Amino acid sequence: MMIEPRAPKYPWGLEVVAATDLYNDGSLPDVPEDQLVIVAGGPGEIVQIGHHTEANIPLYMVDFGLVVLGCTEDEILPAHSAEAQALLAAGVAP
């Protein structure tokens, strides 16, 4: 039985912020594994949307300026959302 890929929640080109601190999971070869790469609140833009077939979730390629990272929906927030504004107001972000 074939499972339909889950539709992405966010569109390509959307300005986002990191919802949490993002660490290298080993996908950045020139950066030590588990090193902090982007702090929570760091701004970025979705530049591509893919799909993780085993987990059946969308994966977002987000350009954070210094690096492009693959992120899940729980790792990013739309930049102009109430949640992102609360994150920024709490001083979690730069």
VEXTI-903289 format. One record per atom (N, C-alpha, C): chain; x, y, z. Coordinates in steps of 0.001 Angstrom, whole numbers, plus 500000, padded with zeros to 6 digits. Example, Ala and Ser with C-alpha at 12.3 -4.5 7.8 and 13.67 -1.06 7.14 Angstrom:
% VEXTI-903289
<rec><chain>A</chain><east>513190</east><north>494310</north><up>507800</up></rec>
<rec><chain>A</chain><east>512300</east><north>495500</north><up>507800</up></rec>
<rec><chain>A</chain><east>513200</east><north>496700</north><up>507800</up></rec>
<rec><chain>A</chain><east>512850</east><north>497750</north><up>507080</up></rec>
<rec><chain>A</chain><east>513670</east><north>498940</north><up>507140</up></rec>
<rec><chain>A</chain><east>512900</east><north>500030</north><up>507870</up></rec>
//
This chain:
% VEXTI-903289
<rec><chain>A</chain><east>500837</east><north>498820</north><up>500000</up></rec>
<rec><chain>A</chain><east>500000</east><north>500000</north><up>500000</up></rec>
<rec><chain>A</chain><east>500882</east><north>501244</north><up>500000</up></rec>
<rec><chain>A</chain><east>500607</east><north>502156</north><up>499103</up></rec>
<rec><chain>A</chain><east>501389</east><north>503377</north><up>498961</up></rec>
<rec><chain>A</chain><east>500773</east><north>504490</north><up>499794</up></rec>
<rec><chain>A</chain><east>501600</east><north>505137</north><up>500603</up></rec>
<rec><chain>A</chain><east>501129</east><north>506254</north><up>501416</up></rec>
<rec><chain>A</chain><east>501449</east><north>507552</north><up>500687</up></rec>
<rec><chain>A</chain><east>500455</east><north>508414</north><up>500579</up></rec>
<rec><chain>A</chain><east>500655</east><north>509710</north><up>499929</up></rec>
<rec><chain>A</chain><east>501576</east><north>510584</north><up>500762</up></rec>
<rec><chain>A</chain><east>502518</east><north>511284</north><up>500121</up></rec>
<rec><chain>A</chain><east>503378</east><north>512207</north><up>500868</up></rec>
<rec><chain>A</chain><east>502548</east><north>513301</north><up>501539</up></rec>
<rec><chain>A</chain><east>502906</east><north>513607</north><up>502788</up></rec>
<rec><chain>A</chain><east>502212</east><north>514672</north><up>503507</up></rec>
<rec><chain>A</chain><east>502550</east><north>516005</north><up>502869</up></rec>
<rec><chain>A</chain><east>501536</east><north>516821</north><up>502640</up></rec>
<rec><chain>A</chain><east>501726</east><north>518127</north><up>502005</up></rec>
<rec><chain>A</chain><east>502495</east><north>519065</north><up>502936</up></rec>
<rec><chain>A</chain><east>503374</east><north>519900</north><up>502377</up></rec>
<rec><chain>A</chain><east>504105</east><north>520853</north><up>503208</up></rec>
<rec><chain>A</chain><east>503188</east><north>521909</north><up>503799</up></rec>
<rec><chain>A</chain><east>503497</east><north>522326</north><up>505006</up></rec>
<rec><chain>A</chain><east>502742</east><north>523362</north><up>505705</up></rec>
<rec><chain>A</chain><east>503147</east><north>524758</north><up>505221</up></rec>
<rec><chain>A</chain><east>504431</east><north>524919</north><up>504850</up></rec>
<rec><chain>A</chain><east>504971</east><north>526221</north><up>504474</up></rec>
<rec><chain>A</chain><east>505349</east><north>526250</north><up>502998</up></rec>
<rec><chain>A</chain><east>505194</east><north>527397</north><up>502324</up></rec>
<rec><chain>A</chain><east>505524</east><north>527498</north><up>500903</up></rec>
<rec><chain>A</chain><east>506989</east><north>527878</north><up>500666</up></rec>
<rec><chain>A</chain><east>507452</east><north>527583</north><up>499476</up></rec>
<rec><chain>A</chain><east>508770</east><north>528006</north><up>499028</up></rec>
<rec><chain>A</chain><east>508819</east><north>529533</north><up>499061</up></rec>
<rec><chain>A</chain><east>509957</east><north>530101</north><up>499453</up></rec>
<rec><chain>A</chain><east>510132</east><north>531546</north><up>499478</up></rec>
<rec><chain>A</chain><east>509715</east><north>532217</north><up>500772</up></rec>
<rec><chain>A</chain><east>509122</east><north>531462</north><up>501697</up></rec>
<rec><chain>A</chain><east>508649</east><north>532042</north><up>502952</up></rec>
<rec><chain>A</chain><east>509833</east><north>532441</north><up>503835</up></rec>
<rec><chain>A</chain><east>509765</east><north>533639</north><up>504411</up></rec>
<rec><chain>A</chain><east>510752</east><north>534059</north><up>505399</up></rec>
<rec><chain>A</chain><east>510404</east><north>533382</north><up>506713</up></rec>
<rec><chain>A</chain><east>511420</east><north>532745</north><up>507324</up></rec>
<rec><chain>A</chain><east>511215</east><north>531996</north><up>508558</up></rec>
<rec><chain>A</chain><east>512283</east><north>532368</north><up>509578</up></rec>
<rec><chain>A</chain><east>512081</east><north>531907</north><up>510810</up></rec>
<rec><chain>A</chain><east>513118</east><north>531973</north><up>511838</up></rec>
<rec><chain>A</chain><east>513273</east><north>530574</north><up>512413</up></rec>
<rec><chain>A</chain><east>514459</east><north>530301</north><up>512943</up></rec>
<rec><chain>A</chain><east>514685</east><north>529023</north><up>513621</up></rec>
<rec><chain>A</chain><east>513872</east><north>529007</north><up>514907</up></rec>
<rec><chain>A</chain><east>513065</east><north>527988</north><up>515105</up></rec>
<rec><chain>A</chain><east>512224</east><north>527879</north><up>516295</up></rec>
<rec><chain>A</chain><east>513043</east><north>527432</north><up>517509</up></rec>
<rec><chain>A</chain><east>514156</east><north>526761</north><up>517255</up></rec>
<rec><chain>A</chain><east>515049</east><north>526277</north><up>518307</up></rec>
<rec><chain>A</chain><east>516481</east><north>526461</north><up>517830</up></rec>
<rec><chain>A</chain><east>517433</east><north>526272</north><up>518731</up></rec>
<rec><chain>A</chain><east>518826</east><north>526241</north><up>518307</up></rec>
<rec><chain>A</chain><east>519002</east><north>525050</north><up>517371</up></rec>
<rec><chain>A</chain><east>519744</east><north>525261</north><up>516275</up></rec>
<rec><chain>A</chain><east>519962</east><north>524200</north><up>515294</up></rec>
<rec><chain>A</chain><east>521428</east><north>523790</north><up>515320</up></rec>
<rec><chain>A</chain><east>521673</east><north>522495</north><up>515470</up></rec>
<rec><chain>A</chain><east>523011</east><north>521937</north><up>515576</up></rec>
<rec><chain>A</chain><east>523329</east><north>521087</north><up>514359</up></rec>
<rec><chain>A</chain><east>524618</east><north>520946</north><up>514042</up></rec>
<rec><chain>A</chain><east>525024</east><north>520088</north><up>512941</up></rec>
<rec><chain>A</chain><east>524742</east><north>518633</north><up>513293</up></rec>
<rec><chain>A</chain><east>523942</east><north>517990</north><up>512469</up></rec>
<rec><chain>A</chain><east>523609</east><north>516579</north><up>512682</up></rec>
<rec><chain>A</chain><east>524552</east><north>515652</north><up>511909</up></rec>
<rec><chain>A</chain><east>525620</east><north>516238</north><up>511396</up></rec>
<rec><chain>A</chain><east>526565</east><north>515460</north><up>510599</up></rec>
<rec><chain>A</chain><east>526445</east><north>515744</north><up>509120</up></rec>
<rec><chain>A</chain><east>525454</east><north>516532</north><up>508722</up></rec>
<rec><chain>A</chain><east>525249</east><north>516814</north><up>507303</up></rec>
<rec><chain>A</chain><east>526149</east><north>517936</north><up>506785</up></rec>
<rec><chain>A</chain><east>526822</east><north>518661</north><up>507679</up></rec>
<rec><chain>A</chain><east>527765</east><north>519703</north><up>507277</up></rec>
<rec><chain>A</chain><east>529180</east><north>519172</north><up>507510</up></rec>
<rec><chain>A</chain><east>529859</east><north>518732</north><up>506463</up></rec>
<rec><chain>A</chain><east>531145</east><north>518051</north><up>506645</up></rec>
<rec><chain>A</chain><east>532258</east><north>518933</north><up>507227</up></rec>
<rec><chain>A</chain><east>532201</east><north>520240</north><up>507023</up></rec>
<rec><chain>A</chain><east>533260</east><north>521132</north><up>507506</up></rec>
<rec><chain>A</chain><east>532983</east><north>521697</north><up>508893</up></rec>
<rec><chain>A</chain><east>531915</east><north>521234</north><up>509528</up></rec>
<rec><chain>A</chain><east>531532</east><north>521717</north><up>510856</up></rec>
<rec><chain>A</chain><east>531492</east><north>520519</north><up>511801</up></rec>
<rec><chain>A</chain><east>532093</east><north>520647</north><up>512998</up></rec>
<rec><chain>A</chain><east>532044</east><north>519522</north><up>513938</up></rec>
<rec><chain>A</chain><east>530601</east><north>519097</north><up>514240</up></rec>
<rec><chain>A</chain><east>530390</east><north>517799</north><up>514338</up></rec>
<rec><chain>A</chain><east>529064</east><north>517274</north><up>514648</up></rec>
<rec><chain>A</chain><east>528615</east><north>517786</north><up>516014</up></rec>
<rec><chain>A</chain><east>527336</east><north>518100</north><up>516132</up></rec>
<rec><chain>A</chain><east>526701</east><north>518629</north><up>517348</up></rec>
<rec><chain>A</chain><east>527098</east><north>520069</north><up>517679</up></rec>
<rec><chain>A</chain><east>527773</east><north>520758</north><up>516764</up></rec>
<rec><chain>A</chain><east>528105</east><north>522168</north><up>516990</up></rec>
<rec><chain>A</chain><east>526891</east><north>523038</north><up>516656</up></rec>
<rec><chain>A</chain><east>526660</east><north>524059</north><up>517469</up></rec>
<rec><chain>A</chain><east>525579</east><north>525015</north><up>517210</up></rec>
<rec><chain>A</chain><east>525851</east><north>525728</north><up>515892</up></rec>
<rec><chain>A</chain><east>524857</east><north>525726</north><up>515003</up></rec>
<rec><chain>A</chain><east>525015</east><north>526348</north><up>513691</up></rec>
<rec><chain>A</chain><east>524161</east><north>527613</north><up>513595</up></rec>
<rec><chain>A</chain><east>522904</east><north>527540</north><up>514031</up></rec>
<rec><chain>A</chain><east>521973</east><north>528675</north><up>513986</up></rec>
<rec><chain>A</chain><east>521277</east><north>528769</north><up>515330</up></rec>
<rec><chain>A</chain><east>521266</east><north>529964</north><up>515927</up></rec>
<rec><chain>A</chain><east>520573</east><north>530153</north><up>517206</up></rec>
<rec><chain>A</chain><east>519082</east><north>530343</north><up>516960</up></rec>
<rec><chain>A</chain><east>518283</east><north>530019</north><up>517968</up></rec>
<rec><chain>A</chain><east>516833</east><north>530211</north><up>517875</up></rec>
<rec><chain>A</chain><east>516549</east><north>531666</north><up>517519</up></rec>
<rec><chain>A</chain><east>515663</east><north>531870</north><up>516569</up></rec>
<rec><chain>A</chain><east>515324</east><north>533211</north><up>516107</up></rec>
<rec><chain>A</chain><east>516120</east><north>533663</north><up>514904</up></rec>
<rec><chain>A</chain><east>517137</east><north>532876</north><up>514535</up></rec>
<rec><chain>A</chain><east>517940</east><north>533224</north><up>513357</up></rec>
<rec><chain>A</chain><east>517069</east><north>533248</north><up>512109</up></rec>
<rec><chain>A</chain><east>517188</east><north>534328</north><up>511307</up></rec>
<rec><chain>A</chain><east>516332</east><north>534472</north><up>510130</up></rec>
<rec><chain>A</chain><east>516814</east><north>533657</north><up>508934</up></rec>
<rec><chain>A</chain><east>515861</east><north>533187</north><up>508151</up></rec>
<rec><chain>A</chain><east>516176</east><north>532445</north><up>506943</up></rec>
<rec><chain>A</chain><east>515030</east><north>532508</north><up>505951</up></rec>
<rec><chain>A</chain><east>515221</east><north>531825</north><up>504838</up></rec>
<rec><chain>A</chain><east>514194</east><north>531762</north><up>503785</up></rec>
<rec><chain>A</chain><east>514161</east><north>530351</north><up>503223</up></rec>
<rec><chain>A</chain><east>512964</east><north>529814</north><up>503047</up></rec>
<rec><chain>A</chain><east>512806</east><north>528489</north><up>502445</up></rec>
<rec><chain>A</chain><east>513151</east><north>528598</north><up>500967</up></rec>
<rec><chain>A</chain><east>514176</east><north>527830</north><up>500545</up></rec>
<rec><chain>A</chain><east>514617</east><north>527898</north><up>499154</up></rec>
<rec><chain>A</chain><east>514276</east><north>526629</north><up>498367</up></rec>
<rec><chain>A</chain><east>513868</east><north>525582</north><up>499078</up></rec>
<rec><chain>A</chain><east>513469</east><north>524345</north><up>498404</up></rec>
<rec><chain>A</chain><east>512690</east><north>523490</north><up>499391</up></rec>
<rec><chain>A</chain><east>511805</east><north>522674</north><up>498879</up></rec>
<rec><chain>A</chain><east>511034</east><north>521769</north><up>499731</up></rec>
<rec><chain>A</chain><east>511173</east><north>520364</north><up>499175</up></rec>
<rec><chain>A</chain><east>511566</east><north>519456</north><up>500061</up></rec>
<rec><chain>A</chain><east>511698</east><north>518056</north><up>499694</up></rec>
<rec><chain>A</chain><east>510798</east><north>517210</north><up>500565</up></rec>
<rec><chain>A</chain><east>511100</east><north>515916</north><up>500609</up></rec>
<rec><chain>A</chain><east>510255</east><north>515005</north><up>501377</up></rec>
<rec><chain>A</chain><east>511104</east><north>513871</north><up>501923</up></rec>
<rec><chain>A</chain><east>510966</east><north>513578</north><up>503202</up></rec>
<rec><chain>A</chain><east>511625</east><north>512432</north><up>503829</up></rec>
<rec><chain>A</chain><east>510655</east><north>511268</north><up>503706</up></rec>
<rec><chain>A</chain><east>510988</east><north>510325</north><up>502839</up></rec>
<rec><chain>A</chain><east>510035</east><north>509260</north><up>502531</up></rec>
<rec><chain>A</chain><east>509774</east><north>508321</north><up>503696</up></rec>
<rec><chain>A</chain><east>510802</east><north>507973</north><up>504475</up></rec>
<rec><chain>A</chain><east>510596</east><north>507045</north><up>505585</up></rec>
<rec><chain>A</chain><east>509708</east><north>507633</north><up>506669</up></rec>
<rec><chain>A</chain><east>509917</east><north>508916</north><up>506984</up></rec>
<rec><chain>A</chain><east>509121</east><north>509569</north><up>508030</up></rec>
<rec><chain>A</chain><east>507839</east><north>510198</north><up>507479</up></rec>
<rec><chain>A</chain><east>507725</east><north>510285</north><up>506164</up></rec>
<rec><chain>A</chain><east>506579</east><north>510900</north><up>505491</up></rec>
<rec><chain>A</chain><east>506335</east><north>512334</north><up>505985</up></rec>
<rec><chain>A</chain><east>507426</east><north>513123</north><up>505987</up></rec>
<rec><chain>A</chain><east>507324</east><north>514534</north><up>506382</up></rec>
<rec><chain>A</chain><east>508042</east><north>515407</north><up>505358</up></rec>
<rec><chain>A</chain><east>507568</east><north>516647</north><up>505200</up></rec>
<rec><chain>A</chain><east>508279</east><north>517578</north><up>504330</up></rec>
<rec><chain>A</chain><east>509601</east><north>518005</north><up>504976</up></rec>
<rec><chain>A</chain><east>510604</east><north>518219</north><up>504149</up></rec>
<rec><chain>A</chain><east>511874</east><north>518784</north><up>504595</up></rec>
<rec><chain>A</chain><east>512092</east><north>520087</north><up>503858</up></rec>
<rec><chain>A</chain><east>512432</east><north>521110</north><up>504596</up></rec>
<rec><chain>A</chain><east>512609</east><north>522445</north><up>504036</up></rec>
<rec><chain>A</chain><east>514090</east><north>522781</north><up>503988</up></rec>
<rec><chain>A</chain><east>514587</east><north>523154</north><up>502825</up></rec>
<rec><chain>A</chain><east>515940</east><north>523668</north><up>502709</up></rec>
<rec><chain>A</chain><east>515832</east><north>525159</north><up>502997</up></rec>
<rec><chain>A</chain><east>516465</east><north>525592</north><up>504102</up></rec>
<rec><chain>A</chain><east>516357</east><north>526972</north><up>504553</up></rec>
<rec><chain>A</chain><east>517721</east><north>527641</north><up>504446</up></rec>
<rec><chain>A</chain><east>517767</east><north>528754</north><up>503721</up></rec>
<rec><chain>A</chain><east>518988</east><north>529543</north><up>503582</up></rec>
<rec><chain>A</chain><east>519038</east><north>530528</north><up>504739</up></rec>
<rec><chain>A</chain><east>519958</east><north>530287</north><up>505672</up></rec>
<rec><chain>A</chain><east>520129</east><north>531165</north><up>506826</up></rec>
<rec><chain>A</chain><east>521228</east><north>532192</north><up>506594</up></rec>
<rec><chain>A</chain><east>521660</east><north>532352</north><up>505355</up></rec>
<rec><chain>A</chain><east>522696</east><north>533326</north><up>505033</up></rec>
<rec><chain>A</chain><east>524078</east><north>532704</north><up>505050</up></rec>
<rec><chain>A</chain><east>524500</east><north>532188</north><up>506187</up></rec>
<rec><chain>A</chain><east>525818</east><north>531563</north><up>506296</up></rec>
<rec><chain>A</chain><east>525804</east><north>530111</north><up>505858</up></rec>
<rec><chain>A</chain><east>524643</east><north>529485</north><up>505953</up></rec>
<rec><chain>A</chain><east>524525</east><north>528066</north><up>505662</up></rec>
<rec><chain>A</chain><east>523087</east><north>527745</north><up>505245</up></rec>
<rec><chain>A</chain><east>522954</east><north>526718</north><up>504419</up></rec>
<rec><chain>A</chain><east>521632</east><north>526198</north><up>504052</up></rec>
<rec><chain>A</chain><east>521453</east><north>524891</north><up>504812</up></rec>
<rec><chain>A</chain><east>520355</east><north>524805</north><up>505574</up></rec>
<rec><chain>A</chain><east>520091</east><north>523617</north><up>506381</up></rec>
<rec><chain>A</chain><east>518763</east><north>522986</north><up>506004</up></rec>
<rec><chain>A</chain><east>518693</east><north>521680</north><up>506142</up></rec>
<rec><chain>A</chain><east>517426</east><north>520972</north><up>506014</up></rec>
<rec><chain>A</chain><east>516708</east><north>521027</north><up>507348</up></rec>
<rec><chain>A</chain><east>515465</east><north>521496</north><up>507357</up></rec>
<rec><chain>A</chain><east>514703</east><north>521670</north><up>508597</up></rec>
<rec><chain>A</chain><east>513336</east><north>521009</north><up>508485</up></rec>
<rec><chain>A</chain><east>512845</east><north>520565</north><up>509629</up></rec>
<rec><chain>A</chain><east>511482</east><north>520049</north><up>509703</up></rec>
<rec><chain>A</chain><east>510556</east><north>521183</north><up>510142</up></rec>
<rec><chain>A</chain><east>509260</east><north>520946</north><up>510085</up></rec>
<rec><chain>A</chain><east>508294</east><north>521993</north><up>510436</up></rec>
<rec><chain>A</chain><east>508392</east><north>522424</north><up>511895</up></rec>
<rec><chain>A</chain><east>508852</east><north>521551</north><up>512774</up></rec>
<rec><chain>A</chain><east>508962</east><north>521943</north><up>514180</up></rec>
<rec><chain>A</chain><east>510243</east><north>522735</north><up>514469</up></rec>
<rec><chain>A</chain><east>511129</east><north>522856</north><up>513480</up></rec>
<rec><chain>A</chain><east>512379</east><north>523595</north><up>513667</up></rec>
<rec><chain>A</chain><east>512331</east><north>525020</north><up>513134</up></rec>
<rec><chain>A</chain><east>511238</east><north>525376</north><up>512433</up></rec>
<rec><chain>A</chain><east>511118</east><north>526716</north><up>511857</up></rec>
<rec><chain>A</chain><east>509730</east><north>527297</north><up>512139</up></rec>
<rec><chain>A</chain><east>509664</east><north>528621</north><up>512083</up></rec>
<rec><chain>A</chain><east>508397</east><north>529346</north><up>512228</up></rec>
<rec><chain>A</chain><east>508347</east><north>530443</north><up>511174</up></rec>
<rec><chain>A</chain><east>507167</east><north>530735</north><up>510621</up></rec>
<rec><chain>A</chain><east>507065</east><north>531880</north><up>509723</up></rec>
<rec><chain>A</chain><east>507535</east><north>533139</north><up>510461</up></rec>
<rec><chain>A</chain><east>508363</east><north>533942</north><up>509813</up></rec>
<rec><chain>A</chain><east>508997</east><north>535098</north><up>510464</up></rec>
<rec><chain>A</chain><east>507998</east><north>536086</north><up>511048</up></rec>
<rec><chain>A</chain><east>506846</east><north>536216</north><up>510450</up></rec>
<rec><chain>A</chain><east>505884</east><north>537221</north><up>510900</up></rec>
<rec><chain>A</chain><east>504754</east><north>536617</north><up>511738</up></rec>
<rec><chain>A</chain><east>504928</east><north>535366</north><up>512167</up></rec>
<rec><chain>A</chain><east>503895</east><north>534720</north><up>512982</up></rec>
<rec><chain>A</chain><east>503970</east><north>535212</north><up>514425</up></rec>
<rec><chain>A</chain><east>502888</east><north>535036</north><up>515146</up></rec>
<rec><chain>A</chain><east>502843</east><north>535423</north><up>516561</up></rec>
<rec><chain>A</chain><east>503875</east><north>534637</north><up>517364</up></rec>
<rec><chain>A</chain><east>504064</east><north>533350</north><up>517013</up></rec>
<rec><chain>A</chain><east>505039</east><north>532525</north><up>517726</up></rec>
<rec><chain>A</chain><east>506455</east><north>533062</north><up>517535</up></rec>
<rec><chain>A</chain><east>506798</east><north>533445</north><up>516308</up></rec>
<rec><chain>A</chain><east>508128</east><north>533989</north><up>516029</up></rec>
<rec><chain>A</chain><east>508317</east><north>535320</north><up>516730</up></rec>
<rec><chain>A</chain><east>507291</east><north>536156</north><up>516734</up></rec>
<rec><chain>A</chain><east>507395</east><north>537456</north><up>517402</up></rec>
<rec><chain>A</chain><east>507570</east><north>537281</north><up>518910</up></rec>
<rec><chain>A</chain><east>506900</east><north>536277</north><up>519484</up></rec>
<rec><chain>A</chain><east>507051</east><north>535994</north><up>520910</up></rec>
<rec><chain>A</chain><east>508466</east><north>535505</north><up>521224</up></rec>
<rec><chain>A</chain><east>509019</east><north>534695</north><up>520337</up></rec>
<rec><chain>A</chain><east>510385</east><north>534208</north><up>520485</up></rec>
<rec><chain>A</chain><east>511355</east><north>535386</north><up>520479</up></rec>
<rec><chain>A</chain><east>511166</east><north>536286</north><up>519538</up></rec>
<rec><chain>A</chain><east>512043</east><north>537457</north><up>519443</up></rec>
<rec><chain>A</chain><east>511871</east><north>538376</north><up>520648</up></rec>
<rec><chain>A</chain><east>510647</east><north>538577</north><up>521097</up></rec>
<rec><chain>A</chain><east>510369</east><north>539459</north><up>522246</up></rec>
<rec><chain>A</chain><east>510930</east><north>538888</north><up>523537</up></rec>
<rec><chain>A</chain><east>511006</east><north>537563</north><up>523630</up></rec>
<rec><chain>A</chain><east>511533</east><north>536924</north><up>524840</up></rec>
<rec><chain>A</chain><east>513054</east><north>537028</north><up>524939</up></rec>
<rec><chain>A</chain><east>513652</east><north>537554</north><up>523885</up></rec>
<rec><chain>A</chain><east>515099</east><north>537706</north><up>523899</up></rec>
<rec><chain>A</chain><east>515852</east><north>536444</north><up>523603</up></rec>
<rec><chain>A</chain><east>515163</east><north>535430</north><up>523088</up></rec>
<rec><chain>A</chain><east>515811</east><north>534166</north><up>522734</up></rec>
<rec><chain>A</chain><east>516636</east><north>534347</north><up>521483</up></rec>
<rec><chain>A</chain><east>516197</east><north>535226</north><up>520619</up></rec>
<rec><chain>A</chain><east>516850</east><north>535433</north><up>519340</up></rec>
<rec><chain>A</chain><east>517837</east><north>536586</north><up>519407</up></rec>
<rec><chain>A</chain><east>518758</east><north>536628</north><up>518444</up></rec>
<rec><chain>A</chain><east>519713</east><north>537736</north><up>518399</up></rec>
<rec><chain>A</chain><east>519059</east><north>539069</north><up>518125</up></rec>
//
